[in-house]
Amino acid sequence: MSVKASVFIATSLDGFIARPDGSIDWLNEANAVVPSGEDCGYAEFIKSVDVLVMGRNTFEMVLTFEAWPYEDKRVVVLSSKPLIIPAGLPSTVSASSESPDVLVERLSAEGTQRLYVDGGKTIQRFLAAGLIDDITITLIPVLLGQGRPLFGPIENDITLALMATRTFEFGFVQVKYRVARREYNIIKEVTP
Ligand SMILES: NC(=O)c1ccc[n+]([C@@H]2O[C@H](COP(=O)([O-])OP(=O)(O)OC[C@H]3O[C@@H](n4cnc5c(N)ncnc54)[C@H](OP(=O)(O)O)[C@@H]3O)[C@@H](O)[C@H]2O)c1
């Protein structure tokens, strides 16, 4: 399988991607002090992505934005329930209830090279399936105390290797990790 799956996300220092009700006002507030022209690498990252896979909760949050932010980028929204894609969205947006394995297999067969996986639960499912290759986290200097976590319970440790760090003078810290291959993590689990 040649498709590479990446996470590019912002969290509070205590590891939350949203408040318990899904709101990201704290992130918008933090972004308000970012100098114009600074996007912490997002434009370069999104340019490298063929398909964005997001969970239903993230999709619903994005629908509240003033405009659809992904232009004609292919987007797959995951939900176990029937999902209505609003008529105004590009035809490149589709819904799916496939498991991460099946979806990645299909997209790979269709020639996809790089996936952007977004949404906490969705990232957790892809990680559990051993399907995430790299994770870029922009740490926002705020503690929320509670909220929707980026990471959750896992059956086995997942080993990561640091690829890069960046610090921004306005207080953000960005860390990029490569996720060790699933085979490595499974072998590590059974090796004393
Ligand atoms: N800080 C950031 O940079 C950042 C980035 C992205 C999102 N967010 C925020 O994070 C929140 C969303 O994260 P979240 O953890 O709540 O959820 P999420 O991952 O966006 O969505 C979870 C939902 O996705 C569906 N889903 C995921 N994988 C599936 C699969 N393989 N098959 C079928 N359905 C699947 C399920 O929907 P059903 O229940 O319909 O089955 C599940 O309940 C939002 O508030 C968003 O604003 C923040």
The ligand as a Tripos MOL2 file, in Angstrom:
@<TRIPOS>MOLECULE
LIG
   48    52     1     0     0
SMALL
NO_CHARGES

@<TRIPOS>ATOM
      1 N1         -7.8080   21.6720   16.7830 N.am      1 LIG1
      2 C1         -7.8640   21.3310   15.5090 C.2       1 LIG1
      3 O1         -6.9300   21.5980   14.7290 O.2       1 LIG1
      4 C2         -9.0520   20.5620   15.0200 C.ar      1 LIG1
      5 C3         -8.9700   19.8560   13.8140 C.ar      1 LIG1
      6 C4        -10.0630   19.0900   13.4170 C.ar      1 LIG1
      7 C5        -11.2010   19.0660   14.1930 C.ar      1 LIG1
      8 N2        -11.2570   19.7990   15.3320 N.ar      1 LIG1
      9 C6        -12.4460   19.7540   16.1750 C.3       1 LIG1
     10 O2        -12.5650   18.4570   16.7140 O.3       1 LIG1
     11 C7        -13.9290   18.1000   16.8120 C.3       1 LIG1
     12 C8        -14.1670   16.8020   16.0390 C.3       1 LIG1
     13 O3        -13.3880   15.7480   16.5350 O.3       1 LIG1
     14 P1        -14.0950   14.4730   17.1750 P.3       1 LIG1
     15 O4        -13.0730   13.6600   17.8660 O.co2     1 LIG1
     16 O5        -15.2850   14.9170   17.9240 O.co2     1 LIG1
     17 O6        -14.6640   13.6810   15.9410 O.3       1 LIG1
     18 P2        -14.3850   13.3780   14.3920 P.3       1 LIG1
     19 O7        -13.2730   12.4240   14.2560 O.co2     1 LIG1
     20 O8        -14.3690   14.6190   13.5960 O.co2     1 LIG1
     21 O9        -15.7600   12.6480   14.0400 O.3       1 LIG1
     22 C9        -16.1190   11.4450   14.6820 C.3       1 LIG1
     23 C10       -17.2070   10.7750   13.9020 C.3       1 LIG1
     24 O10       -16.7120   10.4040   12.6300 O.3       1 LIG1
     25 C11       -17.3620    9.2260   12.2070 C.3       1 LIG1
     26 N3        -16.3470    8.2330   11.8740 N.ar      1 LIG1
     27 C12       -15.0120    8.2960   12.0900 C.ar      1 LIG1
     28 N4        -14.3990    7.2200   11.5860 N.ar      1 LIG1
     29 C13       -15.3570    6.4460   11.0240 C.ar      1 LIG1
     30 C14       -15.3610    5.2050   10.3230 C.ar      1 LIG1
     31 N5        -14.2550    4.5260   10.0650 N.pl3     1 LIG1
     32 N6        -16.5510    4.7280    9.8790 N.ar      1 LIG1
     33 C15       -17.6670    5.3910   10.1050 C.ar      1 LIG1
     34 N7        -17.7380    6.5680   10.7640 N.ar      1 LIG1
     35 C16       -16.5960    7.0850   11.2080 C.ar      1 LIG1
     36 C17       -18.3100    8.8140   13.3100 C.3       1 LIG1
     37 O11       -19.5180    9.4600   12.9550 O.3       1 LIG1
     38 P3        -20.9960    8.8430   13.2640 P.3       1 LIG1
     39 O12       -21.2140    9.1260   14.7160 O.co2     1 LIG1
     40 O13       -21.8820    9.6250   12.3500 O.co2     1 LIG1
     41 O14       -20.9350    7.4000   12.9250 O.co2     1 LIG1
     42 C18       -17.6850    9.4740   14.5160 C.3       1 LIG1
     43 O15       -18.6100    9.7150   15.5610 O.3       1 LIG1
     44 C19       -14.7270   19.2310   16.2060 C.3       1 LIG1
     45 O16       -15.2280   20.0360   17.2450 O.3       1 LIG1
     46 C20       -13.7050   20.0030   15.3980 C.3       1 LIG1
     47 O17       -13.9910   21.3610   15.3470 O.3       1 LIG1
     48 C21       -10.2140   20.5380   15.7690 C.ar      1 LIG1
@<TRIPOS>BOND
     1     1     2 1
     2     2     3 2
     3     2     4 1
     4     4     5 ar
     5     4    48 ar
     6     5     6 ar
     7     6     7 ar
     8     7     8 ar
     9     8     9 1
    10     8    48 ar
    11     9    10 1
    12     9    46 1
    13    10    11 1
    14    11    12 1
    15    11    44 1
    16    12    13 1
    17    13    14 1
    18    14    15 2
    19    14    16 1
    20    14    17 1
    21    17    18 1
    22    18    19 2
    23    18    20 1
    24    18    21 1
    25    21    22 1
    26    22    23 1
    27    23    24 1
    28    23    42 1
    29    24    25 1
    30    25    26 1
    31    25    36 1
    32    26    27 ar
    33    26    35 ar
    34    27    28 ar
    35    28    29 ar
    36    29    30 ar
    37    29    35 ar
    38    30    31 1
    39    30    32 ar
    40    32    33 ar
    41    33    34 ar
    42    34    35 ar
    43    36    37 1
    44    36    42 1
    45    37    38 1
    46    38    39 2
    47    38    40 1
    48    38    41 1
    49    42    43 1
    50    44    45 1
    51    44    46 1
    52    46    47 1
@<TRIPOS>SUBSTRUCTURE
     1 LIG1         1 GROUP 0 **** ****
